[in-house]
Amino acid sequence: MTTTFPDISISTDRLVLRALEEADVPAFVEMMNDELVTAWTTVPHPYTRAHAEDWIHRAAPAERTEGRGIVLAVTEFLTQRLVGTVHLHDTDWRVRSTEVAYVTAPWARGEGYATESVLAAAQWLFRDRGFERLQLRIAADNTASQQVAQKIGCISEGVLRNAWIARSLTESGEWTDIRTDLIVWSLLPEDLDGVADQLADAGYSSYTDWS
């Protein structure tokens, strides 16, 4: 049984999902230092070039080669500019299930890029890799991320109470930890039926190709 993801490139009308590269480092550092990324993820803050180099050259490739998941840079097809990342992690090869996390650069928000990239990854997982479940765990107050889950057809399964530590910026400019609930969402292959058509009607790209 296959227990690693291939080194893949996934294309939509507007985006290319591929492995992170050295050339992505400056844009990646800038993106990971954004306040919303700091608030809702566990990345170090401040996020340095050394952090990015280690992630891109060591930790992210190891996710794939060790069978734990895959990290994909999301880039604009026309400009090659880094839009964000899609990270499949905690992969269970027996159950054919994995979890997805995603980050979008501040300048690229509001364009539907997160929805388009996560949907493309889900289509590839289900149709090409034979997966049966994609899971998302999203902090309760992270409304933008909840909306992405809803748009791609995810079903809300419940609440993990007090299960996450987010970060909040105080009036003095310091970050402080705050406990929060996590909302569990899931996507199954049958949940995708009609979702791509609905998004296309709403102006989102739906064509997906992988190589």
MARTI-671440 format. One record per residue (C-alpha): chain; y, z, x. Coordinates in nm, 3 decimals. Layout:
chain = A&yy = Y&zz = Z&xx = X
...
% end
This chain:
chain = A&yy = 0.000&zz = 0.000&xx = 0.000
chain = A&yy = 0.347&zz = -0.091&xx = 0.127
chain = A&yy = 0.541&zz = 0.222&xx = 0.221
chain = A&yy = 0.859&zz = 0.078&xx = 0.372
chain = A&yy = 1.133&zz = -0.145&xx = 0.235
chain = A&yy = 1.190&zz = -0.479&xx = 0.409
chain = A&yy = 1.507&zz = -0.556&xx = 0.602
chain = A&yy = 1.673&zz = -0.719&xx = 0.303
chain = A&yy = 1.985&zz = -0.904&xx = 0.199
chain = A&yy = 2.073&zz = -0.910&xx = -0.172
chain = A&yy = 2.342&zz = -1.144&xx = -0.307
chain = A&yy = 2.535&zz = -1.152&xx = -0.633
chain = A&yy = 2.821&zz = -1.382&xx = -0.729
chain = A&yy = 3.075&zz = -1.152&xx = -0.560
chain = A&yy = 2.878&zz = -0.930&xx = -0.325
chain = A&yy = 2.627&zz = -0.921&xx = -0.042
chain = A&yy = 2.415&zz = -0.610&xx = 0.014
chain = A&yy = 2.280&zz = -0.589&xx = 0.370
chain = A&yy = 2.214&zz = -0.346&xx = 0.654
chain = A&yy = 2.515&zz = -0.167&xx = 0.804
chain = A&yy = 2.640&zz = -0.314&xx = 1.132
chain = A&yy = 2.857&zz = -0.206&xx = 1.424
chain = A&yy = 3.143&zz = -0.415&xx = 1.289
chain = A&yy = 3.143&zz = -0.197&xx = 0.974
chain = A&yy = 3.230&zz = 0.122&xx = 1.165
chain = A&yy = 3.613&zz = 0.129&xx = 1.121
chain = A&yy = 3.601&zz = 0.053&xx = 0.749
chain = A&yy = 3.308&zz = 0.291&xx = 0.701
chain = A&yy = 3.495&zz = 0.578&xx = 0.867
chain = A&yy = 3.801&zz = 0.513&xx = 0.651
chain = A&yy = 3.590&zz = 0.503&xx = 0.334
chain = A&yy = 3.400&zz = 0.822&xx = 0.413
chain = A&yy = 3.724&zz = 1.014&xx = 0.471
chain = A&yy = 3.850&zz = 0.934&xx = 0.121
chain = A&yy = 3.915&zz = 1.245&xx = -0.090
chain = A&yy = 3.675&zz = 1.147&xx = -0.369
chain = A&yy = 3.396&zz = 1.081&xx = -0.120
chain = A&yy = 3.457&zz = 1.419&xx = 0.042
chain = A&yy = 3.462&zz = 1.588&xx = -0.299
chain = A&yy = 3.139&zz = 1.447&xx = -0.440
chain = A&yy = 2.916&zz = 1.397&xx = -0.134
chain = A&yy = 2.787&zz = 1.611&xx = 0.150
chain = A&yy = 2.926&zz = 1.397&xx = 0.433
chain = A&yy = 3.100&zz = 1.582&xx = 0.718
chain = A&yy = 3.476&zz = 1.622&xx = 0.690
chain = A&yy = 3.664&zz = 1.495&xx = 0.873
chain = A&yy = 3.427&zz = 1.201&xx = 0.914
chain = A&yy = 3.452&zz = 1.067&xx = 1.269
chain = A&yy = 3.358&zz = 0.746&xx = 1.446
chain = A&yy = 3.073&zz = 0.939&xx = 1.612
chain = A&yy = 2.937&zz = 1.030&xx = 1.267
chain = A&yy = 2.950&zz = 0.664&xx = 1.163
chain = A&yy = 2.786&zz = 0.538&xx = 1.483
chain = A&yy = 2.500&zz = 0.787&xx = 1.443
chain = A&yy = 2.449&zz = 0.697&xx = 1.078
chain = A&yy = 2.463&zz = 0.320&xx = 1.128
chain = A&yy = 2.252&zz = 0.300&xx = 1.446
chain = A&yy = 2.007&zz = 0.590&xx = 1.409
chain = A&yy = 1.987&zz = 0.770&xx = 1.073
chain = A&yy = 2.019&zz = 0.476&xx = 0.831
chain = A&yy = 1.763&zz = 0.253&xx = 1.010
chain = A&yy = 1.524&zz = 0.550&xx = 1.024
chain = A&yy = 1.547&zz = 0.587&xx = 0.646
chain = A&yy = 1.389&zz = 0.242&xx = 0.615
chain = A&yy = 1.140&zz = 0.245&xx = 0.902
chain = A&yy = 1.009&zz = 0.591&xx = 0.805
chain = A&yy = 0.966&zz = 0.487&xx = 0.442
chain = A&yy = 1.216&zz = 0.731&xx = 0.294
chain = A&yy = 1.451&zz = 0.470&xx = 0.149
chain = A&yy = 1.706&zz = 0.208&xx = 0.252
chain = A&yy = 2.082&zz = 0.208&xx = 0.317
chain = A&yy = 2.272&zz = -0.107&xx = 0.219
chain = A&yy = 2.627&zz = -0.199&xx = 0.300
chain = A&yy = 2.803&zz = -0.362&xx = 0.004
chain = A&yy = 3.039&zz = -0.638&xx = 0.116
chain = A&yy = 3.259&zz = -0.895&xx = -0.056
chain = A&yy = 3.097&zz = -1.236&xx = -0.039
chain = A&yy = 3.424&zz = -1.420&xx = 0.028
chain = A&yy = 3.589&zz = -1.182&xx = 0.277
chain = A&yy = 3.290&zz = -0.989&xx = 0.421
chain = A&yy = 3.502&zz = -0.676&xx = 0.369
chain = A&yy = 3.310&zz = -0.349&xx = 0.326
chain = A&yy = 3.323&zz = -0.250&xx = -0.042
chain = A&yy = 3.087&zz = 0.046&xx = -0.028
chain = A&yy = 2.726&zz = 0.147&xx = 0.020
chain = A&yy = 2.412&zz = 0.179&xx = -0.191
chain = A&yy = 2.158&zz = 0.432&xx = -0.062
chain = A&yy = 1.804&zz = 0.448&xx = -0.197
chain = A&yy = 1.648&zz = 0.778&xx = -0.089
chain = A&yy = 1.370&zz = 1.030&xx = -0.159
chain = A&yy = 1.136&zz = 0.739&xx = -0.227
chain = A&yy = 0.792&zz = 0.818&xx = -0.371
chain = A&yy = 0.565&zz = 0.522&xx = -0.298
chain = A&yy = 0.274&zz = 0.650&xx = -0.508
chain = A&yy = 0.491&zz = 0.697&xx = -0.818
chain = A&yy = 0.702&zz = 0.389&xx = -0.726
chain = A&yy = 1.019&zz = 0.587&xx = -0.781
chain = A&yy = 1.336&zz = 0.635&xx = -0.580
chain = A&yy = 1.682&zz = 0.785&xx = -0.618
chain = A&yy = 2.010&zz = 0.599&xx = -0.571
chain = A&yy = 2.348&zz = 0.718&xx = -0.446
chain = A&yy = 2.653&zz = 0.500&xx = -0.401
chain = A&yy = 3.001&zz = 0.512&xx = -0.252
chain = A&yy = 3.288&zz = 0.273&xx = -0.319
chain = A&yy = 3.594&zz = 0.227&xx = -0.096
chain = A&yy = 3.920&zz = 0.341&xx = -0.260
chain = A&yy = 4.076&zz = -0.007&xx = -0.251
chain = A&yy = 3.773&zz = -0.158&xx = -0.428
chain = A&yy = 3.750&zz = 0.081&xx = -0.723
chain = A&yy = 3.802&zz = -0.047&xx = -1.075
chain = A&yy = 3.655&zz = -0.389&xx = -0.997
chain = A&yy = 3.303&zz = -0.319&xx = -1.121
chain = A&yy = 3.162&zz = -0.338&xx = -0.768
chain = A&yy = 2.957&zz = -0.017&xx = -0.793
chain = A&yy = 2.805&zz = -0.132&xx = -1.122
chain = A&yy = 2.728&zz = -0.477&xx = -0.982
chain = A&yy = 2.575&zz = -0.350&xx = -0.657
chain = A&yy = 2.358&zz = -0.077&xx = -0.811
chain = A&yy = 2.237&zz = -0.319&xx = -1.080
chain = A&yy = 2.149&zz = -0.574&xx = -0.812
chain = A&yy = 1.954&zz = -0.311&xx = -0.617
chain = A&yy = 1.774&zz = -0.203&xx = -0.935
chain = A&yy = 1.678&zz = -0.561&xx = -1.024
chain = A&yy = 1.538&zz = -0.610&xx = -0.673
chain = A&yy = 1.348&zz = -0.279&xx = -0.687
chain = A&yy = 1.184&zz = -0.352&xx = -1.021
chain = A&yy = 1.124&zz = -0.726&xx = -0.999
chain = A&yy = 1.051&zz = -0.773&xx = -0.630
chain = A&yy = 0.914&zz = -0.437&xx = -0.514
chain = A&yy = 0.728&zz = -0.329&xx = -0.828
chain = A&yy = 0.912&zz = 0.001&xx = -0.873
chain = A&yy = 0.890&zz = 0.184&xx = -1.206
chain = A&yy = 1.178&zz = 0.435&xx = -1.192
chain = A&yy = 1.525&zz = 0.467&xx = -1.042
chain = A&yy = 1.686&zz = 0.810&xx = -1.061
chain = A&yy = 2.049&zz = 0.922&xx = -1.029
chain = A&yy = 2.174&zz = 1.280&xx = -1.000
chain = A&yy = 2.549&zz = 1.293&xx = -1.053
chain = A&yy = 2.785&zz = 1.592&xx = -1.047
chain = A&yy = 2.890&zz = 1.677&xx = -1.401
chain = A&yy = 3.262&zz = 1.618&xx = -1.341
chain = A&yy = 3.217&zz = 1.290&xx = -1.152
chain = A&yy = 3.305&zz = 1.080&xx = -1.454
chain = A&yy = 3.346&zz = 0.749&xx = -1.267
chain = A&yy = 2.991&zz = 0.772&xx = -1.136
chain = A&yy = 2.858&zz = 0.870&xx = -1.479
chain = A&yy = 3.020&zz = 0.555&xx = -1.619
chain = A&yy = 2.839&zz = 0.339&xx = -1.362
chain = A&yy = 2.506&zz = 0.490&xx = -1.473
chain = A&yy = 2.588&zz = 0.417&xx = -1.838
chain = A&yy = 2.697&zz = 0.058&xx = -1.770
chain = A&yy = 2.371&zz = -0.038&xx = -1.599
chain = A&yy = 2.166&zz = 0.102&xx = -1.886
chain = A&yy = 2.058&zz = 0.440&xx = -1.748
chain = A&yy = 1.935&zz = 0.710&xx = -1.984
chain = A&yy = 2.067&zz = 1.065&xx = -1.945
chain = A&yy = 1.768&zz = 1.298&xx = -1.919
chain = A&yy = 1.930&zz = 1.637&xx = -1.888
chain = A&yy = 2.125&zz = 1.885&xx = -1.681
chain = A&yy = 2.028&zz = 2.062&xx = -1.359
chain = A&yy = 2.236&zz = 2.376&xx = -1.393
chain = A&yy = 2.430&zz = 2.503&xx = -1.093
chain = A&yy = 2.234&zz = 2.261&xx = -0.873
chain = A&yy = 2.506&zz = 2.110&xx = -0.655
chain = A&yy = 2.792&zz = 2.214&xx = -0.433
chain = A&yy = 3.093&zz = 1.985&xx = -0.460
chain = A&yy = 3.420&zz = 2.027&xx = -0.273
chain = A&yy = 3.767&zz = 2.080&xx = -0.413
chain = A&yy = 4.102&zz = 2.043&xx = -0.239
chain = A&yy = 4.313&zz = 2.358&xx = -0.274
chain = A&yy = 4.693&zz = 2.367&xx = -0.305
chain = A&yy = 4.712&zz = 2.462&xx = 0.062
chain = A&yy = 4.530&zz = 2.142&xx = 0.159
chain = A&yy = 4.200&zz = 2.311&xx = 0.247
chain = A&yy = 3.862&zz = 2.209&xx = 0.112
chain = A&yy = 3.661&zz = 2.474&xx = -0.072
chain = A&yy = 3.305&zz = 2.462&xx = -0.204
chain = A&yy = 3.249&zz = 2.477&xx = -0.581
chain = A&yy = 2.915&zz = 2.504&xx = -0.759
chain = A&yy = 2.851&zz = 2.248&xx = -1.031
chain = A&yy = 2.582&zz = 2.108&xx = -1.258
chain = A&yy = 2.407&zz = 1.778&xx = -1.195
chain = A&yy = 2.338&zz = 1.525&xx = -1.471
chain = A&yy = 2.003&zz = 1.349&xx = -1.426
chain = A&yy = 1.993&zz = 0.981&xx = -1.521
chain = A&yy = 1.703&zz = 0.738&xx = -1.498
chain = A&yy = 1.654&zz = 0.364&xx = -1.517
chain = A&yy = 1.318&zz = 0.202&xx = -1.598
chain = A&yy = 1.238&zz = -0.170&xx = -1.581
chain = A&yy = 1.258&zz = -0.209&xx = -1.960
chain = A&yy = 1.604&zz = -0.049&xx = -1.963
chain = A&yy = 1.739&zz = -0.356&xx = -1.783
chain = A&yy = 1.655&zz = -0.588&xx = -2.073
chain = A&yy = 1.982&zz = -0.737&xx = -2.189
chain = A&yy = 2.198&zz = -0.527&xx = -1.955
chain = A&yy = 2.283&zz = -0.818&xx = -1.725
chain = A&yy = 2.384&zz = -1.031&xx = -2.026
chain = A&yy = 2.603&zz = -0.753&xx = -2.163
chain = A&yy = 2.777&zz = -0.712&xx = -1.828
chain = A&yy = 2.825&zz = -1.086&xx = -1.796
chain = A&yy = 2.992&zz = -1.089&xx = -2.139
chain = A&yy = 3.220&zz = -0.810&xx = -2.012
chain = A&yy = 3.315&zz = -1.016&xx = -1.708
chain = A&yy = 3.072&zz = -0.875&xx = -1.450
chain = A&yy = 2.857&zz = -1.097&xx = -1.232
chain = A&yy = 2.488&zz = -1.086&xx = -1.318
chain = A&yy = 2.323&zz = -1.339&xx = -1.086
chain = A&yy = 2.111&zz = -1.177&xx = -0.819
chain = A&yy = 1.919&zz = -1.327&xx = -0.527
chain = A&yy = 1.744&zz = -1.164&xx = -0.235
chain = A&yy = 1.604&zz = -1.283&xx = 0.096
% end
